[in-house]
Structures are given as structure tokens and as C-alpha cells.
């Protein structure tokens, strides 16, 4: 997926989080984000690219892009206008005056964003939804049909609705899905083609076996291809949407406004007490919070373990890392090795917290007798340029030597262990590590830890 498109799809959600007005959206959101991370130590991300914008995208909904938000007068129209082939749907679409009001209203305040020609505008959907009103209006911009989602409080008039996302492409027949909520109230709206089967799975769970299990999909919506689902019935972090047409699955374009996760405050409890190394409590907290948010869990009664923590930075970029376990209700455990670092030479101070490696362990598994080896990539936050990679190896108790292995288990290098973990530059070709005791006996061996997803596609 194009990074800019992914970022812009989530701009409105991030703007709402930092109280940015929908004007100069890109610059305002990025600047506001940097201010917010200066106040709060770090923002959880899945990678360096995602640190700039927290993308609010429902699980199971594929995001297909967004408009550039620039001055449309600078871009020539490349294609002839083509009408959206389906008539307006939703209870408010039955009100001709309401539809006319949606067609007449500006998409953005003057000089802020693109304004499609009035004679190319169409209402695709307009309806009362739980705790509000939502509408999807399309217009012709830069030679393509573009849609804008609008939202407002219950009873809002067409002029009272406001943009709740950047404009997105709307192709003939492609299902559109959008999750909108304020606080804990809102709705998921799916707009497909008449006759399409729209199904929603309210949540997923991680079973005791470590397998990610999705709740059954249930058919929702109307014969006209639209569906409105109360957000109260969904786990906002893990629900899924599926649309089929004549038995064939369809790609669903989606987005959202409002954070997909509830605020959680992990209880680190005794996890930090006596932990090896010098773990940063703030980093540990952010890593645990990230796991809980991705799984739609709160922090109550969640056991947290810290296997090690300490500095992993190099001469270019100081950084901290921690190896953390998070217990799940099923008895399974998430093992996450994460890092955090900040930079003050990218315009304003920014910081990043994210996983280097992650795995789901079945109930009963323990990492006390494992060797955990992971590569952490350090990058600049403004352009993603590499600042080097650091190897973190946390072996079991009694380890005296760590062998670094490559293809076929061949030993690349041997490092003496002088503390509870080994940290150093990751050599080329590295694929795993072996922990040896003082007599040279193998205590544990493992490949480099990958980044196992916590959610189904």
C-alpha cells in the first residue's frame, strides 16, 4: 500500500485526537502529533513510518487510498465524469431536501481543500445512525470519482455535517466501510452494491493454543447493500467486515474516525521488581499498552513480566529496549521485544516506541529457559533512513557464551556474556543465536524473533 495514502486515510482520526481543525490537515496533524508526543513520552507504532500518524483503520477492512488534499486547480482533469451507478440509499436519502443540501454544501471551507464541480456531486448514502448522522457524498476530482464521509450529532442538518476523513476514491461497485464514533458511541457503516452479502465479525480472540480465533461472521444490513452496525456491539480493535457478491469476496475500502482502541492503563505490578538489566518503566508500560490495545483488552488482571531491559543505542542513536511478556485471558502469552528512542533534530522533538519482535506463546509455555534473539532497526523519524541495527540476545540463566548463527546453523561469531543480555551490532547474515554454559553445553537455541501479528488480516 502507498504510504502517503495510508497516512492520509488516518489523518482525520489523528486530528481529532490532537484537537486540530481540518485545515492544512497534513501539516497541522504532524505538528500536533509532535507536540503530543513531547507531552506524552511516546506513541505506539507498528514501525517507524506509522509514528507520524495513528491510522484508525478497522480490522478486516482494506484501505485503498486517499486524495492529496491540495489545490485541485493545479491538477488537470484526466478523465470524463462518470456518474455513480447506484441511487442514494439510507433513510435520509429519501428526503429530497436533505439530499439537495448535501450536494450544495462545500466539502471544505474556502481555500482549504478540493471542491468538486457541483454538477458532478452525488449522494451515495445518508442516514441516521446510532448517536448521529452519517453521509457519503461523491464528486469528480482530478479525473476520478472521489468520496467524502460526513458526520454529525443526532438530528444534524446537511449543513451541520462536517468532514470526518480525507476524501477517498470511490470506484463503481467497490464496497465502502467506515467506522465513526465519539467517546464510546458511534456506528460502522458499510455501503456495498444491492444484493451483496455484508457480514461482520464482532471480535477476535487468542485461544489457549496461541491461535488467533475470529468470532463467527453474521449477516447484517439491508437488501440494498447497506449496513449500519452499532459500535457498542463491536470490539473496535479487532472486528472484521466481509462482503461477497454472487459468492465472490470483494475488496472493501475502509477508514475510520476516532481511535480504534480504548484507553488502557497497564498494571505493571511485580513485573518490574527485580527485572534483569535496567528496564525503563515508561517503555515497558507503552509496550504492554500496545499489546492490550491491539487486542481490545483493558489492563485489569493482566500479568506482566519483564525478562530484561536496558540501553541498546549506538553512537548515532541512543535507544532503550525491553523484553516483556503479557498474559492473556485464555492463558496464552504475548512475548514482545520493543524499543524506544527520541529525536530532536527532525523539526520538533519526536519519539517512537515499537516492537522489534513479537510472538504468541501457547498456555503453559515459559521463556525462562529460552534464548530470545531479535534485531532492532534504528531509523530517522523524518525520512526513515537507517541508523543501524542492534542485536539483543536475552539467554537463560547460566549462559556464559552466545554463538551467533547464520544459514544452516553455521557459527558467524561468538560473544562472551558479561551480564544478563548481549547487545551489539547485528552482523550480516545473522539468523539465530545459541546459548552455551561455561562448559560449552547448549542451554538453548532459537532463530531470530520475527514480528508475529496479533490480529487476523
N, C-alpha and C positions, 0 to 999 in steps of 0.2 A: 504494500500500500504506500502511496506517496506520502512522505512525512508531513509536508505542508497541509495536505488535505486532512490528515488525521488530526493535526494540531488545531486547524481551524474548526473542525467539527465540534471540538470541545471548548472553544473559546467562550461561548456564552455561559456555559456552566461555571467556568473559572471566573468569568467576570462577575457572576452573581456572588461567588464566594468572597471576592475582594471588594464588593460594592462598586464595581466600575460601571460607568454608564456605557451604553452601546454606541460610543462614538470613538473613532480612532481605535477600534477594538483591539487590534493586534498589539500596538504599542502600549495601550493602557493596561491590557491584561499582563503583558510581560513585565512591565514596570511594577504593576501592583503585586505580581507574584513575587518579584524580588524583594519588595517591601515586606510581604507577608512572611517569607522565609527568613528575613532578618529578625522579625519578631518571634517567629517560631523556628526552632533550630533547623528543621529540615522538612522536606516534603517527600513522602514515599513515592518512589517511581519504579517502574519495571526496567528502566535503562536510562542512560544519560539524556537521550532525546526527549523522554517524557517528562523530565524535570521542569521544562518550561511551561507546560500546560497540563493540568489534570484532566484527562479526557473522560467525560462521563458517557460511556457507551454501554448499553445493556448487553449482558452476556447473551450469546446466541443471535445477535443482530450484527450483520456485517456492514461496516461503514464504507460507503463508496465514494465519498469526496465532498468538496465544498467549493464555493465561489471565492474569488480572490479579494472581494470586499473593496476593490479600488474604484477609481473613477471610470465608469463604463463608457464615457465619451472618448476615452483614449484607445479603446479596443474596437476594431471594425467588426461588424456583424458578419459571421461566416456562413450562416445558413438561413434559409427562408423559414418563416414562422410556421409551426405546425401545432394545431390545437391538440390539447389533451383529449383522448378519445372517450373519456367516461364523464358523464354528467355529475354535477356536485352531489355529494352524499352527506348524511348527518342531519339531525333534526333541524338545525338552524339553516341548513341549505334549502329547506322548504320555504323559508321566508325570503321572498324576492328582495325586499328592502334591505335585509341583513346582507344578502349576497352583494347587492349593489354597493353597500357601504364598504365591504371588504375589497371590492375591486377599485373603489375610488381612493382609498387611503394610501398614503405614501408608505413605502416599505421601510424607509429610514428617514430621520429628519433631514432637511435640506443640506446638500453638500457632504453628507456623511457616507452614503453608500450608493450602490447602483439602483437605478429606478427603471424598471421595465416599462415599455410603452403601454399606456392604458388599454389599447385595443388588443394586446397580447395576453392580458391577465385573465386568469380563470380561477375559480374556487373549486378545489378538489374535495375538501372536507371542511365542515363547520358544525360543531355540536356542543351541547352541554355535556360536560364530563364530571366525574367526581371532583368536587371542590374547585370547579372553574369552567372555563370555556376554552376550547382549542380549535384552531383552524389551520388548514394548509392551502396556501394560495400560490399559484404558479405565474410566471411571466417569461418573456423571451429576452435573454441576456447573452451577449457575446455569441450569438448563433446557436443557442441551445436553450431548452426549456429548463428553467430554474425554479425551485420551490422555496417558500419561506414559511416556517412554522410560527404561528402566533398564539399567544395565550393571555388569559386574564382571569379575574375572580369571577365567582358565580354571578350571572346576570350581566356581564360586561357587554357593552355595545361593540359594534365593529370598530369604531374609532378608539375605543378604550383598550382594545387588544394591543399587545406590544410584541416585537420580535423576541423569540426565545432561543434562537440559534442563528448561525450564519446560513445564508442561502445554500441549498444543495441541489445537485442535478436530479431531475425527475424524468425518468425515461418511461415511454409507453409501457404500461403493464407491469413495471417493476414495483413490487410491494415496498411500502414505506412504513417504518415504525419509529415512534418517538415516545420517550418516557419523560414526563414532566411532573415535578412536584415541588411544593414549598413546604418546608418542615417535613411532616410525615404524611401529607395528603397530596394526592395527585392521581394521574392516570397514565396508563400505557395505551397509545392509540396506534392501531395497525390499519393501513389503507392499502388493500390489495385490489384485485380485479373481481368483478362479480363471478360467483361460482367457485372462487378459490377457497380452499380449506385453511383456515387460520387456527393454529394451535399454540398454546402457551404452557410451558412447564414452570411452575411457580418457584422452584428452587433446586439446588443440588446439595448433596452431602458427600462426605468422605467416609466410607464404611470402615469397619474394623480391619478389613483386609488391606486397606490403603487405596482401594479402588474408588474413583470418583463416580458417584451414582446420581443420576438425574431423576427427579420426581417425574411421574408419567405426564406426558403431554395431554392436554384436554382441549377439545374443540371449543372455540369461543367465537363470538361475533354474529354477524348478520349474513343473509344470502347475498347481499350486495357487495360483499368482500371487505367490509369494515368491521373493526372490533374495538371496543373500549373496555379496558380492564382496570379496576380499582387497584391502585398501588398497594393498598393495605393487604391485598391477598398475595403479594409477591415479596420474595426476598430480592431487594433491589440490586444486590451484588451478584446474584447467581441465577436469576430467572432466564428462560430461553424462549425464543419465538421461532416458529416453524410455519412456513406457508407452502402448500402444494397446489399445483394446477394440473388437473387431469392425471393425478398420481405422480407428477414430476416435481421434486423440490425446487423452489425458487430462491434466488439470491435476494436477501432482504436488505435494503438500505436503511440505516438507523442512526439515531443520535439521542441526545437527552439533555435536559437542563436540570440542574440540581445534582449534588454529589450522589453517586450510586451507593454510598455506604453511610451508615450511621456513625456518629462519633463514638469511639470506644476508648476506654482508659484501662490499659492492661494493668493487672496486679502482678508486679514482679515478685512479690512475696520473698521467699527464701532463695529465689533463683540466682540472685547476685551474691548472696552471702558465701564467702569462701571460694568464689569462682576463680579459676586459674587466670593468671595474667592480670591485666588492669582494665577490665571492661568499662566502657563509658555507659552509664545508666541511660542517658538520653538516646544513644544509639540503639541499645537493647530495646528500649521502650518503643522506638519507631519501627524496628524490625518486627516486633511482636504485633504492634498495632496494624502493620501492613498485612500480616497473615490473617488476622481476625477480620479486617475489613474486606479482604478479598473473598473470604468465606462467609461473610454476613453474620459474624458472631460478635457478641459483646465480650468483655473481659472477665465476667463473673465466673469464678471457679475454674479458670483455665490454668493448668500447671505450666510454669515456665522454667526452663533450665538454661544455664549458661555454661557451655563447655570451655570457653576461653574468650578473651577479649584483649585488645591492645593495639598499638600503632602498627601500621603496615605501609606507611608512605615511603616515597623515595626522595631523592634530593630535589626533584621538581615539584612534587605534590605531597604535602603531609596528608595523612588519612588515618582513620581508625577502622577496625573491623571487630566483629563479634560472631561467635558460633552459638546459635540459640536453638532450643527445641520448644515447640508449642504443642501442648497436648490438646486433642480434640475430643468432643463428646463421645465419639464412637470408641475411643481408646487408641486410635491411630495417632501418629505424631508427625508434625512437620518439622524437618530439620532445615534451617536456613543459615547460610553464611552471608553476612551482609557487611557493607562498608559505608562510611560516611565521610564526606570532606566538603570544604568550602573554598570559594574563590572570590577574591575581592577586586580582581582586575578585569572583570567582564561587564563593566558598566556600573553595576551596584553589587553589593555582596550577595552571593547566591550560594546555596548549599544543596547537597544531594545525599539522599540515603537510598540505597537499593541493594538487592540481593546479588551476590556473586554466584551463588549456587543454592539449589533448593531441592529437597526430596521429600516424598511422603513415605513414612515408615509404618508398617502394619502394627497392630496392637501387640504388645509384648516384646517388640524389638527394642534393643538398647544400643546406644552408641558408645558406651563406656569402653568397650573392647574393640572399637573400630579405629581406623585411621581415616580422618577426614582431610581430604586434599582438594583445594579449589584455587582457581586462578581469578584474581580480581583485576579488572581492566580499569585503569585510571584515565579519564578523559577531560578535556576542557569543556566547560558547560556552554560556551557560546558557539563553538563550531564543531564539537565532537572530536577534535584532534587528540590522538593518543598521547598520553603522558607516561606510558609504560604499563607493564602488568606485573603484579606481585603474586607470588605463590604463598598460600597459607596452608600449613600442614599441622593438624592437631592429632597427635598419635595417642594410643592408650598409655596408661601408667606403666612405667618400667622400660620405656623406649630409650635407647641410648643413641641409635643411629637411624637416619632416614635415607632410604635409597629413592632416588627419583628415576622413574622408568619411562621408556618410550615404547615404540611399536614392538609387539611380541614380548613385552616384559623386559626388554634389554635395559640394563642399568646405564643411565646417562650420567649420573653424578651421585655422590654420597655426601651427606651433610651430618655433622655431629650435632646432636641436640643438647643445647645448654639451658633450656627452660621448658615450659610446658608446651611450646609450639615452635615451629620453624617458620620464619618469614624471610623471603628474599626474592630476587628477580626470578621470574619463571623462564627456564631455558627453552629453546626451540625444540619442538618435537615431544614435549612433555605430555604423557598420557596417564600417569598414575604415580603412586607412592607406596613404599613398603616400610613398615616399622620393624626394627630389629632390636633385640635386647643386647645387653653387654657381651653376651657370648655369641652373638651373631644369629640367634634363632629368630625366626619370623614370628612376630606377635600379631600382625595384621597387615593386610594389603588391600588396596582399592583403587579403582580408576578415579580420575578427576571427577569431582561432583559436577553434574550438569545442572540445568535450570528447569526442573520438572514443573509444569504448570499446575496451578491449584484449581483451575476451572476448565470445564469442557469447552471445546470450540463451539 
